[in-house]
Amino acid sequence: MIERGARPIGAYSIAVWTCDGSDLLLIDVSGLDRAIPDRFRRIRIDGDAPLAACVRDRVSVLLETSDEYKTRFPESWKRVTLTSGDIGAVAVVPCTAGDTTFGALCFLYAGEHVFDDAEKTFQTLLARHCALALERVQLLDEERKQRTEAVRAAAAEKQARGDVELLYELIASFNRLDDINAVYELALDYVQRVSDSDRAAILLFDHAGVMRFRAWAGLSDRYRAAVEGHSPWKPDDTFPRPIAVEDTETDPAWAAYRPVFEAEGIRSLAFVPIVHKSTLIGKFMLYRNRPRTFVPRDLQLTATVAVHVARAVERKHPGAGSTFYFSLVPNTGN
């Protein structure tokens, strides 16, 4: 359409620009025998340019000579002439439908040009047709976004329902189990599934206040020996928060443990505290073999499981949360 629109009025080029937030974005151009540099494909609406003034003021900008362009838009004129050389007449017409300006049409002429009433009317009609087309595109984009959001929301709701159902089942199972190691095993299986972790572990403070492995899945003896005793929190921390490491190879805070992680094939991990009555008694460890962010859902669900693990430990060993003492038989792992 823009190719046919240029010829009747003597323009050698016509370009379509659309509003994109605080910018104008070039989406189509005809009649140019050279590529437009990327830096000229997007301009600020609040800038000094005929296009910007046209969209801001919602009125056509008609520049019949290069001198007129230079006088009214000196900064824009410098930028354009440095790149394109001599310029002729320029007409910029807003693409408006109703109360909304969707963009602008820019007509370029080889030399000086006088815009008569018939030509102005033709430019305005063409701009209105472009505005309607841009409006349809925008509406289609909005519809696609809404459909995408609806699908995403439905998937999130389904996932949340599934998480709650699995959590209810897990808690019911905890309440039926007398064997604390069975509780650990069930908890590890659940947190691995819901957090998409490759490996996991439960560590608890012993009588000396040292973090010890009590249950684990997929961890070697060498790895456990190397990291046992480490805790990112102090035993007397009242409100410890989960800690996630997206990539062990790039996070400088874990440089000292990098050889251990590399040997074990661990690239991301998360610490989730196990707390009973405001007392830190241990932690969940989540591990992935590839670098990836642990999202809030991963940590929140694991933290919920941690609460019930702490209760199971307290039932099995009353007072454990205040003494840091666990005379448990260590799990042999999975």
Contacts in CASP RR format, 6 or more apart in sequence:
PFRMAT RR
TARGET T0000
AUTHOR 0000-0000-0000
METHOD contacts of the structure
MODEL  1
MIERGARPIGAYSIAVWTCDGSDLLLIDVSGLDRAIPDRFRRIRIDGDAP
LAACVRDRVSVLLETSDEYKTRFPESWKRVTLTSGDIGAVAVVPCTAGDT
TFGALCFLYAGEHVFDDAEKTFQTLLARHCALALERVQLLDEERKQRTEA
VRAAAAEKQARGDVELLYELIASFNRLDDINAVYELALDYVQRVSDSDRA
AILLFDHAGVMRFRAWAGLSDRYRAAVEGHSPWKPDDTFPRPIAVEDTET
DPAWAAYRPVFEAEGIRSLAFVPIVHKSTLIGKFMLYRNRPRTFVPRDLQ
LTATVAVHVARAVERKHPGAGSTFYFSLVPNTGN
1 126 0 8 1.000
1 129 0 8 1.000
1 130 0 8 1.000
2 14 0 8 1.000
2 15 0 8 1.000
2 16 0 8 1.000
2 28 0 8 1.000
2 29 0 8 1.000
2 30 0 8 1.000
2 105 0 8 1.000
2 130 0 8 1.000
3 14 0 8 1.000
3 30 0 8 1.000
3 31 0 8 1.000
5 11 0 8 1.000
5 14 0 8 1.000
5 126 0 8 1.000
6 12 0 8 1.000
6 13 0 8 1.000
6 14 0 8 1.000
6 30 0 8 1.000
6 31 0 8 1.000
6 107 0 8 1.000
8 122 0 8 1.000
9 107 0 8 1.000
9 119 0 8 1.000
9 122 0 8 1.000
9 123 0 8 1.000
10 109 0 8 1.000
10 113 0 8 1.000
11 91 0 8 1.000
11 107 0 8 1.000
11 108 0 8 1.000
11 109 0 8 1.000
12 31 0 8 1.000
12 108 0 8 1.000
12 109 0 8 1.000
12 110 0 8 1.000
13 29 0 8 1.000
13 30 0 8 1.000
13 31 0 8 1.000
13 32 0 8 1.000
13 107 0 8 1.000
13 108 0 8 1.000
14 29 0 8 1.000
14 30 0 8 1.000
14 31 0 8 1.000
14 105 0 8 1.000
14 106 0 8 1.000
14 107 0 8 1.000
14 108 0 8 1.000
15 26 0 8 1.000
15 28 0 8 1.000
15 29 0 8 1.000
15 30 0 8 1.000
15 105 0 8 1.000
15 106 0 8 1.000
15 108 0 8 1.000
16 26 0 8 1.000
16 27 0 8 1.000
16 28 0 8 1.000
16 29 0 8 1.000
16 95 0 8 1.000
16 103 0 8 1.000
16 105 0 8 1.000
16 130 0 8 1.000
16 134 0 8 1.000
17 24 0 8 1.000
17 25 0 8 1.000
17 26 0 8 1.000
17 27 0 8 1.000
17 51 0 8 1.000
17 103 0 8 1.000
17 104 0 8 1.000
17 105 0 8 1.000
17 106 0 8 1.000
18 24 0 8 1.000
18 25 0 8 1.000
18 27 0 8 1.000
18 95 0 8 1.000
18 102 0 8 1.000
18 103 0 8 1.000
18 134 0 8 1.000
19 25 0 8 1.000
19 45 0 8 1.000
19 55 0 8 1.000
19 101 0 8 1.000
19 102 0 8 1.000
19 103 0 8 1.000
20 42 0 8 1.000
21 45 0 8 1.000
22 44 0 8 1.000
22 45 0 8 1.000
22 46 0 8 1.000
23 42 0 8 1.000
23 43 0 8 1.000
23 44 0 8 1.000
23 45 0 8 1.000
24 42 0 8 1.000
24 43 0 8 1.000
24 44 0 8 1.000
24 45 0 8 1.000
24 51 0 8 1.000
24 52 0 8 1.000
24 55 0 8 1.000
24 103 0 8 1.000
24 104 0 8 1.000
25 41 0 8 1.000
25 42 0 8 1.000
26 36 0 8 1.000
26 40 0 8 1.000
26 41 0 8 1.000
26 42 0 8 1.000
29 36 0 8 1.000
37 83 0 8 1.000
40 83 0 8 1.000
43 49 0 8 1.000
43 51 0 8 1.000
43 52 0 8 1.000
44 52 0 8 1.000
45 52 0 8 1.000
45 55 0 8 1.000
45 56 0 8 1.000
46 52 0 8 1.000
46 56 0 8 1.000
48 73 0 8 1.000
48 74 0 8 1.000
48 75 0 8 1.000
48 76 0 8 1.000
49 73 0 8 1.000
49 76 0 8 1.000
50 61 0 8 1.000
50 63 0 8 1.000
50 69 0 8 1.000
50 72 0 8 1.000
50 73 0 8 1.000
50 76 0 8 1.000
50 90 0 8 1.000
50 92 0 8 1.000
50 106 0 8 1.000
51 61 0 8 1.000
51 92 0 8 1.000
51 104 0 8 1.000
51 106 0 8 1.000
53 61 0 8 1.000
53 73 0 8 1.000
53 92 0 8 1.000
54 60 0 8 1.000
54 61 0 8 1.000
54 92 0 8 1.000
54 93 0 8 1.000
54 94 0 8 1.000
54 104 0 8 1.000
55 94 0 8 1.000
55 101 0 8 1.000
55 103 0 8 1.000
55 104 0 8 1.000
58 94 0 8 1.000
58 96 0 8 1.000
58 101 0 8 1.000
59 94 0 8 1.000
60 91 0 8 1.000
60 92 0 8 1.000
60 93 0 8 1.000
60 94 0 8 1.000
60 120 0 8 1.000
60 123 0 8 1.000
60 124 0 8 1.000
61 90 0 8 1.000
61 91 0 8 1.000
61 92 0 8 1.000
62 89 0 8 1.000
62 90 0 8 1.000
62 91 0 8 1.000
62 92 0 8 1.000
62 115 0 8 1.000
62 120 0 8 1.000
63 69 0 8 1.000
63 72 0 8 1.000
63 89 0 8 1.000
63 90 0 8 1.000
63 91 0 8 1.000
64 89 0 8 1.000
64 112 0 8 1.000
64 113 0 8 1.000
64 114 0 8 1.000
64 115 0 8 1.000
65 88 0 8 1.000
65 89 0 8 1.000
65 112 0 8 1.000
66 77 0 8 1.000
66 86 0 8 1.000
66 87 0 8 1.000
66 88 0 8 1.000
66 89 0 8 1.000
66 111 0 8 1.000
66 112 0 8 1.000
69 76 0 8 1.000
69 77 0 8 1.000
69 87 0 8 1.000
69 88 0 8 1.000
69 90 0 8 1.000
70 77 0 8 1.000
77 87 0 8 1.000
80 87 0 8 1.000
81 87 0 8 1.000
87 108 0 8 1.000
88 108 0 8 1.000
88 109 0 8 1.000
88 110 0 8 1.000
88 111 0 8 1.000
88 112 0 8 1.000
88 113 0 8 1.000
89 108 0 8 1.000
89 109 0 8 1.000
89 111 0 8 1.000
89 112 0 8 1.000
89 113 0 8 1.000
89 115 0 8 1.000
90 106 0 8 1.000
90 107 0 8 1.000
90 108 0 8 1.000
90 109 0 8 1.000
91 106 0 8 1.000
91 107 0 8 1.000
91 109 0 8 1.000
91 115 0 8 1.000
91 123 0 8 1.000
92 104 0 8 1.000
92 105 0 8 1.000
92 106 0 8 1.000
92 107 0 8 1.000
93 104 0 8 1.000
93 105 0 8 1.000
93 107 0 8 1.000
93 123 0 8 1.000
93 124 0 8 1.000
93 126 0 8 1.000
93 127 0 8 1.000
94 101 0 8 1.000
94 103 0 8 1.000
94 104 0 8 1.000
94 127 0 8 1.000
95 101 0 8 1.000
95 102 0 8 1.000
95 103 0 8 1.000
95 104 0 8 1.000
95 105 0 8 1.000
95 127 0 8 1.000
95 128 0 8 1.000
95 130 0 8 1.000
95 131 0 8 1.000
95 134 0 8 1.000
96 102 0 8 1.000
96 127 0 8 1.000
96 128 0 8 1.000
96 131 0 8 1.000
97 128 0 8 1.000
97 131 0 8 1.000
97 132 0 8 1.000
97 135 0 8 1.000
100 135 0 8 1.000
101 131 0 8 1.000
102 130 0 8 1.000
102 131 0 8 1.000
102 134 0 8 1.000
102 135 0 8 1.000
102 138 0 8 1.000
103 130 0 8 1.000
103 131 0 8 1.000
103 134 0 8 1.000
104 127 0 8 1.000
105 123 0 8 1.000
105 126 0 8 1.000
105 127 0 8 1.000
105 130 0 8 1.000
107 123 0 8 1.000
115 123 0 8 1.000
163 194 0 8 1.000
163 297 0 8 1.000
163 301 0 8 1.000
166 190 0 8 1.000
166 193 0 8 1.000
166 194 0 8 1.000
167 190 0 8 1.000
167 301 0 8 1.000
167 304 0 8 1.000
167 305 0 8 1.000
170 186 0 8 1.000
170 187 0 8 1.000
170 190 0 8 1.000
170 305 0 8 1.000
170 308 0 8 1.000
171 308 0 8 1.000
173 186 0 8 1.000
174 183 0 8 1.000
174 186 0 8 1.000
174 187 0 8 1.000
174 308 0 8 1.000
174 309 0 8 1.000
174 311 0 8 1.000
174 312 0 8 1.000
177 183 0 8 1.000
177 186 0 8 1.000
177 312 0 8 1.000
180 312 0 8 1.000
180 313 0 8 1.000
180 316 0 8 1.000
180 328 0 8 1.000
181 215 0 8 1.000
181 328 0 8 1.000
181 329 0 8 1.000
181 331 0 8 1.000
183 309 0 8 1.000
183 312 0 8 1.000
184 202 0 8 1.000
184 214 0 8 1.000
184 215 0 8 1.000
184 309 0 8 1.000
184 331 0 8 1.000
185 215 0 8 1.000
185 331 0 8 1.000
185 334 0 8 1.000
187 202 0 8 1.000
187 215 0 8 1.000
187 284 0 8 1.000
187 305 0 8 1.000
187 308 0 8 1.000
187 309 0 8 1.000
188 200 0 8 1.000
188 201 0 8 1.000
188 202 0 8 1.000
188 215 0 8 1.000
188 216 0 8 1.000
188 217 0 8 1.000
188 334 0 8 1.000
189 217 0 8 1.000
190 305 0 8 1.000
191 197 0 8 1.000
191 200 0 8 1.000
191 284 0 8 1.000
191 286 0 8 1.000
191 301 0 8 1.000
191 302 0 8 1.000
191 305 0 8 1.000
192 198 0 8 1.000
192 199 0 8 1.000
192 200 0 8 1.000
192 217 0 8 1.000
192 286 0 8 1.000
194 297 0 8 1.000
194 298 0 8 1.000
194 301 0 8 1.000
194 302 0 8 1.000
195 270 0 8 1.000
195 286 0 8 1.000
195 294 0 8 1.000
195 298 0 8 1.000
195 299 0 8 1.000
195 301 0 8 1.000
195 302 0 8 1.000
196 288 0 8 1.000
196 298 0 8 1.000
197 286 0 8 1.000
197 287 0 8 1.000
197 288 0 8 1.000
197 298 0 8 1.000
198 218 0 8 1.000
198 287 0 8 1.000
198 288 0 8 1.000
198 289 0 8 1.000
199 216 0 8 1.000
199 217 0 8 1.000
199 218 0 8 1.000
199 219 0 8 1.000
199 266 0 8 1.000
199 286 0 8 1.000
199 287 0 8 1.000
200 216 0 8 1.000
200 217 0 8 1.000
200 284 0 8 1.000
200 285 0 8 1.000
200 286 0 8 1.000
200 287 0 8 1.000
201 213 0 8 1.000
201 215 0 8 1.000
201 216 0 8 1.000
201 217 0 8 1.000
201 219 0 8 1.000
201 224 0 8 1.000
201 284 0 8 1.000
201 285 0 8 1.000
201 287 0 8 1.000
202 213 0 8 1.000
202 214 0 8 1.000
202 215 0 8 1.000
202 216 0 8 1.000
202 274 0 8 1.000
202 282 0 8 1.000
202 283 0 8 1.000
202 284 0 8 1.000
202 285 0 8 1.000
202 309 0 8 1.000
203 211 0 8 1.000
203 212 0 8 1.000
203 213 0 8 1.000
203 214 0 8 1.000
203 228 0 8 1.000
203 229 0 8 1.000
203 282 0 8 1.000
203 283 0 8 1.000
203 285 0 8 1.000
204 211 0 8 1.000
204 212 0 8 1.000
204 214 0 8 1.000
204 274 0 8 1.000
204 281 0 8 1.000
204 282 0 8 1.000
204 313 0 8 1.000
204 326 0 8 1.000
204 328 0 8 1.000
205 211 0 8 1.000
205 212 0 8 1.000
205 235 0 8 1.000
205 280 0 8 1.000
205 281 0 8 1.000
205 282 0 8 1.000
205 324 0 8 1.000
205 326 0 8 1.000
206 212 0 8 1.000
206 324 0 8 1.000
206 325 0 8 1.000
206 326 0 8 1.000
207 323 0 8 1.000
207 324 0 8 1.000
207 325 0 8 1.000
207 326 0 8 1.000
208 324 0 8 1.000
209 235 0 8 1.000
209 324 0 8 1.000
210 228 0 8 1.000
210 229 0 8 1.000
211 228 0 8 1.000
211 229 0 8 1.000
211 230 0 8 1.000
211 231 0 8 1.000
211 282 0 8 1.000
211 283 0 8 1.000
212 228 0 8 1.000
212 229 0 8 1.000
212 326 0 8 1.000
212 330 0 8 1.000
213 219 0 8 1.000
213 224 0 8 1.000
213 228 0 8 1.000
213 330 0 8 1.000
213 331 0 8 1.000
214 326 0 8 1.000
214 328 0 8 1.000
214 330 0 8 1.000
214 331 0 8 1.000
215 331 0 8 1.000
215 333 0 8 1.000
216 224 0 8 1.000
216 331 0 8 1.000
216 333 0 8 1.000
216 334 0 8 1.000
217 333 0 8 1.000
217 334 0 8 1.000
218 333 0 8 1.000
218 334 0 8 1.000
219 264 0 8 1.000
219 287 0 8 1.000
219 333 0 8 1.000
220 264 0 8 1.000
222 263 0 8 1.000
222 264 0 8 1.000
223 260 0 8 1.000
223 263 0 8 1.000
223 264 0 8 1.000
223 266 0 8 1.000
226 257 0 8 1.000
226 260 0 8 1.000
227 257 0 8 1.000
227 260 0 8 1.000
231 282 0 8 1.000
231 283 0 8 1.000
232 240 0 8 1.000
232 243 0 8 1.000
232 271 0 8 1.000
233 240 0 8 1.000
233 273 0 8 1.000
233 280 0 8 1.000
233 283 0 8 1.000
235 280 0 8 1.000
235 324 0 8 1.000
236 280 0 8 1.000
237 273 0 8 1.000
237 280 0 8 1.000
238 278 0 8 1.000
240 273 0 8 1.000
240 275 0 8 1.000
240 280 0 8 1.000
241 273 0 8 1.000
242 270 0 8 1.000
242 271 0 8 1.000
242 272 0 8 1.000
242 273 0 8 1.000
242 299 0 8 1.000
242 302 0 8 1.000
242 303 0 8 1.000
243 270 0 8 1.000
243 271 0 8 1.000
244 268 0 8 1.000
244 269 0 8 1.000
244 270 0 8 1.000
244 271 0 8 1.000
244 293 0 8 1.000
244 294 0 8 1.000
244 299 0 8 1.000
245 251 0 8 1.000
245 253 0 8 1.000
245 254 0 8 1.000
245 268 0 8 1.000
245 269 0 8 1.000
245 270 0 8 1.000
246 268 0 8 1.000
246 291 0 8 1.000
246 292 0 8 1.000
246 293 0 8 1.000
246 294 0 8 1.000
247 267 0 8 1.000
247 268 0 8 1.000
247 291 0 8 1.000
248 254 0 8 1.000
248 257 0 8 1.000
248 258 0 8 1.000
248 261 0 8 1.000
248 262 0 8 1.000
248 266 0 8 1.000
248 267 0 8 1.000
248 268 0 8 1.000
248 269 0 8 1.000
248 291 0 8 1.000
249 258 0 8 1.000
249 261 0 8 1.000
249 262 0 8 1.000
249 267 0 8 1.000
249 291 0 8 1.000
250 291 0 8 1.000
254 261 0 8 1.000
261 267 0 8 1.000
261 269 0 8 1.000
265 289 0 8 1.000
266 287 0 8 1.000
266 288 0 8 1.000
266 289 0 8 1.000
267 288 0 8 1.000
267 289 0 8 1.000
267 290 0 8 1.000
267 291 0 8 1.000
267 292 0 8 1.000
268 287 0 8 1.000
268 288 0 8 1.000
268 290 0 8 1.000
268 291 0 8 1.000
268 292 0 8 1.000
268 293 0 8 1.000
268 294 0 8 1.000
269 285 0 8 1.000
269 286 0 8 1.000
269 287 0 8 1.000
269 288 0 8 1.000
270 284 0 8 1.000
270 285 0 8 1.000
270 286 0 8 1.000
270 294 0 8 1.000
270 298 0 8 1.000
270 299 0 8 1.000
270 302 0 8 1.000
271 283 0 8 1.000
271 284 0 8 1.000
271 285 0 8 1.000
272 283 0 8 1.000
272 284 0 8 1.000
272 285 0 8 1.000
272 286 0 8 1.000
272 299 0 8 1.000
272 302 0 8 1.000
272 303 0 8 1.000
272 306 0 8 1.000
273 280 0 8 1.000
273 282 0 8 1.000
273 283 0 8 1.000
273 284 0 8 1.000
273 303 0 8 1.000
273 306 0 8 1.000
274 280 0 8 1.000
274 281 0 8 1.000
274 282 0 8 1.000
274 283 0 8 1.000
274 284 0 8 1.000
274 306 0 8 1.000
274 309 0 8 1.000
274 310 0 8 1.000
274 313 0 8 1.000
275 281 0 8 1.000
275 306 0 8 1.000
275 307 0 8 1.000
275 310 0 8 1.000
276 310 0 8 1.000
276 311 0 8 1.000
276 313 0 8 1.000
276 314 0 8 1.000
276 320 0 8 1.000
276 321 0 8 1.000
277 321 0 8 1.000
277 322 0 8 1.000
279 321 0 8 1.000
279 322 0 8 1.000
281 310 0 8 1.000
281 313 0 8 1.000
281 320 0 8 1.000
281 321 0 8 1.000
281 324 0 8 1.000
284 302 0 8 1.000
284 305 0 8 1.000
284 306 0 8 1.000
284 309 0 8 1.000
286 294 0 8 1.000
286 298 0 8 1.000
286 302 0 8 1.000
310 321 0 8 1.000
313 320 0 8 1.000
313 321 0 8 1.000
313 326 0 8 1.000
314 320 0 8 1.000
314 321 0 8 1.000
317 325 0 8 1.000
317 326 0 8 1.000
317 327 0 8 1.000
317 328 0 8 1.000
320 326 0 8 1.000
END
